Amino acid sequence: MTDTLDIKITKSAQSRLQETDFDNLPFGKTFTDHMLVADYADGEWKNFEILPYGPIELSPAISALHYGQAFFEGIKAYKHADGTVSIFRPDKNARRFNKSAERLCMPTLPEEVFVQSIAALVDLDRDWIPSKANHALYIRPFMFATDPFLGVTPSATYKYMVIIGPVGPYFSKPLRVKIETQYTRAAEGGMGYAKAAGNYGSSMLPARKAAEEGFDQLIWTDAKEHKYVEEMGAANAMFLLDGVLITAETKDTILDGVTRDTVIALAKEWGIPVEERKVSVAELIEGAKNGKLTDAFGAGTAATIASVASISYEGEEYFLSDPQTREFSQKVFKTLDAIKYGQAEDTHGWNYIV
Ligand SMILES: *Cc1c(COP(=O)(O)O)cnc(C)c1O
């Protein structure tokens, strides 16, 4: 499909823009005037519609609520100083959206339809995009099963929706993280690589327990031995150890992050060796002790580059260098920002201009 997507647009009678406090934007609490909805039925996507943001009516028997046929994406749009609006690498999210769909026996969406539907909604609500540093428009596409039928079988009908909202920074300070050795986020053969709703539901109890112990975030380890680092909360975990950028290789327990991929691309351009491989807890702790672990951060669209202040393991807390002094993650953060906000040339073609 190459022609433009046909979307019916019903505008809200009155914008909520004026009453929105752009100096106070906790993540994920403010939404724009409109949302996008489409239906899947009889084997095809139809009824693409943008309408005023608000509640939707659903059967209490929808299988998304009972059996978790639901997944989402997370993307950001930015406003440049000249008013240009760009979405960061939405083609990558389109591909991952379909990987999640396939894993959950749900229908895929043509990549152009995904990107065009998002761009249309962002375009309509472009006045909502903050222009302040560290602020952006968060885009949340998602899909869920809508058959009103209590049978553990794939639904025949689905809804695809997109909601968007202005956001400030997700984390306000460097994180004290705990290496989790009891609970597991994802196991081989599971669905860790999909942005499946259920993956996040299961992460909440371990995250709450860690918070009660005073930690800001968890570092997940492998399900079998709890010896290898997988991800950090809902971000990819990346480390600079002895001058080498190391991160877990993408496989079925790892979410193939767009930010992760972007950081790897920049590191390679800067001549920094990159290793996508098993990263052992032992080598990180050793590096924290002998000073060779010079950088550690979570990489994700919501979290951006989230610095790790300290890593705790088996009751011992290891503090790393002051995040402000870390050359690599500071450079990544600044370079990425310059590209996203249109201050540096987008040599990679990462910005999709709306
Ligand atoms: C969304 C997510 C990431 C980050 O992916 P990005 O594409 O960079 O936003 C990493 N890990 C998990 C588990 C996630 O859900």
The ligand as an SDF file (V2000), in Angstrom:
LIG
                    3D

 15 15  0  0  0  0  0  0  0  0999 V2000
   10.3190   -0.3260   25.2410 C   0  0  0  0  0  0  0  0  0  0  0  0
   11.3690   -1.1350   25.9110 C   0  0  0  0  0  0  0  0  0  0  0  0
   12.7440   -0.8950   25.7170 C   0  0  0  0  0  0  0  0  0  0  0  0
   13.2680    0.2830   24.9660 C   0  0  0  0  0  0  0  0  0  0  0  0
   12.9760    0.2690   23.6120 O   0  0  0  0  0  0  0  0  0  0  0  0
   13.0250    1.6180   22.7730 P   0  0  0  0  0  0  0  0  0  0  0  0
   12.6440    1.1920   21.4140 O   0  0  0  0  0  0  0  0  0  0  0  0
   14.4030    2.1250   22.8500 O   0  0  0  0  0  0  0  0  0  0  0  0
   12.0580    2.5510   23.3960 O   0  0  0  0  0  0  0  0  0  0  0  0
   13.6460   -1.7730   26.3010 C   0  0  0  0  0  0  0  0  0  0  0  0
   13.2320   -2.8070   27.0600 N   0  0  0  0  0  0  0  0  0  0  0  0
   11.9240   -3.0480   27.2880 C   0  0  0  0  0  0  0  0  0  0  0  0
   11.5410   -4.2140   28.1190 C   0  0  0  0  0  0  0  0  0  0  0  0
   10.9590   -2.2140   26.7250 C   0  0  0  0  0  0  0  0  0  0  0  0
    9.6740   -2.4350   26.9740 O   0  0  0  0  0  0  0  0  0  0  0  0
  1  2  1  0
  2  3  1  0
  2 14  2  0
  3  4  1  0
  3 10  2  0
  4  5  1  0
  5  6  1  0
  6  7  2  0
  6  8  1  0
  6  9  1  0
 10 11  1  0
 11 12  2  0
 12 13  1  0
 12 14  1  0
 14 15  1  0
M  END
$$$$
